[in-house]
């Protein structure tokens, strides 16, 4: 049975969601965002239902933190809030949320989206099996200011569908780059990849995650 983490400082709302979902899901819940981060790291839930407006540590901050950590970045986050979508939905999606629901909740719609997203997540997990394998890459694309760039970088974190690497160019989310493998002075053009996430942003350990959108040539993993 899939595990759902509910994060909402309204105890009555947590109880209602538990009551309406516990026939199909295992439920853990908390009203404390800091405890929620600990629960997410310890229990690795299949999905997180997250309120936005909570004291001290907001849902916005928690959403961004979860999306930036390699241990939790693949957990789908459903924002469930009384705040209007027109005001906050785009911001939440940019922070890594998967879905946005306004209160009062339509539980039929919520359950439908949970089923669809969790089924999709199973396929994504199979595609995202990663191995530690060092490779030299060349990336070519256009940065956030519209300037073209070409750079060399290394990756030691690859999957059949993409890779994680350092990239000093400033890129928009969903930016497309051309990818080459380099070995022994030779270059093999692999295809094109989309930037899908940034891990540890604005730190010395910042890395970009790329997923292939076109891969006509051989890659490290098939």
C-alpha positions in Angstrom: 0.0 0.0 0.0 1.5 3.4 -1.0 2.6 5.7 1.9 1.3 9.3 2.0 2.8 12.0 4.2 0.3 14.8 5.1 1.8 18.1 6.2 -0.8 20.6 7.5 -0.9 22.6 10.7 -4.7 22.2 10.8 -5.3 19.1 12.9 -8.9 18.8 11.7 -7.8 18.9 8.0 -5.2 16.2 8.6 -7.9 14.0 10.2 -10.3 14.6 7.3 -7.6 13.7 4.7 -6.6 10.6 6.7 -10.2 9.5 7.0 -10.9 9.9 3.2 -7.6 8.3 2.0 -6.7 5.6 4.5 -8.7 2.9 2.7 -6.2 3.0 -0.2 -3.0 4.5 1.4 -0.9 4.2 4.5 -0.9 7.6 6.1 1.6 9.5 8.3 1.0 13.1 9.2 2.4 16.1 11.0 1.6 19.7 11.6 5.3 20.6 11.9 7.2 21.3 8.7 10.6 20.6 10.3 9.3 17.2 11.5 7.9 16.7 8.0 11.4 16.9 6.5 12.7 14.4 9.0 9.7 12.0 8.3 10.3 12.4 4.5 14.0 11.4 4.9 13.3 8.5 7.3 10.1 7.1 5.7 10.5 8.0 2.0 6.8 8.4 1.4 5.4 7.8 -2.1 3.7 11.2 -2.1 3.5 14.3 0.1 0.3 16.4 0.6 1.6 19.8 1.7 -0.2 22.9 3.0 1.4 26.2 2.2 0.7 28.6 5.0 2.2 27.2 8.2 4.0 29.0 11.1 7.8 29.5 11.1 8.7 27.2 8.2 6.4 27.6 5.3 5.2 25.1 2.8 7.1 27.0 0.1 10.4 26.5 1.9 9.7 22.8 2.5 8.7 22.2 -1.1 12.0 23.8 -2.3 14.1 21.8 0.2 12.5 18.5 -0.7 12.9 19.1 -4.4 16.6 20.0 -4.0 17.6 16.9 -2.0 18.7 13.8 -4.0 17.0 11.6 -1.3 13.6 13.2 -1.7 13.5 14.9 -5.1 11.5 12.1 -6.8 8.7 12.2 -4.2 5.7 13.9 -5.8 4.4 16.9 -3.9 0.7 17.8 -4.0 0.1 21.3 -2.6 -3.2 21.5 -0.8 -4.1 25.0 0.3 -6.8 27.6 0.8 -4.7 30.0 -1.2 -6.0 30.7 -4.8 -4.2 28.9 -7.7 -4.0 32.1 -9.7 -1.8 33.6 -7.0 0.5 30.7 -6.0 0.3 27.8 -8.4 3.1 28.8 -10.8 5.4 29.6 -7.9 4.7 26.1 -6.4 5.3 24.3 -9.7 8.6 26.2 -10.2 9.6 25.0 -6.7 9.0 21.4 -7.6 5.3 20.7 -6.8 3.5 18.2 -9.0 -0.1 19.2 -8.4 -2.0 22.1 -6.8 -5.4 21.7 -5.1 -7.5 24.4 -3.5 -9.5 23.8 -0.3 -12.2 22.7 0.1 -10.8 19.5 -1.4 -12.4 17.6 -4.2 -11.4 14.1 -2.9 -12.5 12.3 -6.1 -10.1 14.5 -8.1 -7.3 14.1 -5.5 -7.6 10.3 -5.6 -7.6 10.2 -9.4 -4.5 12.3 -9.6 -2.8 10.3 -6.8 -3.4 7.1 -8.8 -2.1 8.6 -12.0 1.0 10.2 -10.5 2.0 7.1 -8.5 1.6 4.8 -11.5 3.8 7.2 -13.5 6.3 7.3 -10.6 6.8 3.6 -10.8 7.8 3.8 -14.5 10.1 6.8 -13.7 11.8 4.9 -10.9 12.6 2.1 -13.3 14.1 4.5 -15.8 16.0 6.4 -13.1 18.2 3.5 -11.8 21.5 5.3 -11.4 25.1 4.1 -11.4 28.4 5.7 -10.4 30.3 5.9 -13.7 32.6 8.8 -14.4 32.4 10.3 -17.9 33.6 13.5 -19.6 30.9 15.4 -21.4 30.6 18.4 -23.7 27.4 20.5 -23.4 26.3 23.2 -25.8 23.3 25.4 -25.5 21.9 28.9 -24.7 22.0 30.4 -21.2 19.4 32.4 -19.4 20.5 35.7 -21.0 20.3 34.3 -24.5 24.1 33.8 -25.0 25.3 30.6 -26.6 27.8 28.5 -24.6 29.9 25.4 -24.9 31.6 23.8 -21.9 33.3 20.6 -20.7 32.1 18.9 -17.5 32.2 15.5 -15.8 29.5 13.3 -14.5 29.7 10.3 -12.1 25.9 9.9 -11.8 24.2 8.5 -14.8 21.0 6.6 -15.7 19.6 5.3 -19.0 17.5 8.5 -19.2 19.9 11.2 -18.1 22.7 12.4 -15.9 23.8 14.8 -13.1 26.7 17.1 -13.6 28.2 20.5 -12.7 27.3 23.3 -15.1 28.6 26.9 -14.6 26.2 28.3 -17.3 23.0 29.9 -15.9 20.1 27.9 -17.3 16.4 28.2 -17.1 14.4 25.2 -16.0 13.6 23.1 -19.1 16.5 24.6 -21.0 17.7 22.2 -23.8 21.4 21.4 -24.3 23.2 19.3 -26.9 25.3 16.5 -25.3 28.6 14.9 -26.5 30.6 12.1 -24.8 34.4 12.7 -24.9 36.9 9.9 -24.6 40.6 9.7 -25.7 40.3 12.9 -27.7 37.2 11.7 -29.6 33.7 13.1 -29.4 30.5 11.3 -29.9 27.3 13.3 -30.1 24.7 11.6 -27.9 21.6 13.7 -28.3 19.7 16.5 -26.6 18.8 16.8 -23.0 16.5 19.0 -20.9 17.6 20.6 -17.6 15.0 19.2 -15.1 16.4 20.2 -11.7 19.1 21.8 -9.7 20.6 20.1 -6.6 22.2 22.2 -3.8 21.6 25.5 -5.6 23.9 28.4 -4.9 26.5 26.3 -3.2 29.9 24.9 -4.2 28.2 21.5 -4.7 25.5 22.8 -7.1 24.7 20.2 -9.8 22.2 20.2 -12.7 20.0 17.2 -13.5 19.4 16.6 -17.3 17.0 14.1 -18.9 17.3 13.2 -22.6 14.6 14.3 -25.0 16.4 12.9 -28.0 19.0 10.1 -27.8 19.6 8.8 -31.3 23.2 7.6 -30.5 24.7 5.3 -28.0 24.8 6.5 -24.4 26.7 5.0 -21.4 23.6 3.0 -20.4 20.9 1.7 -22.7 
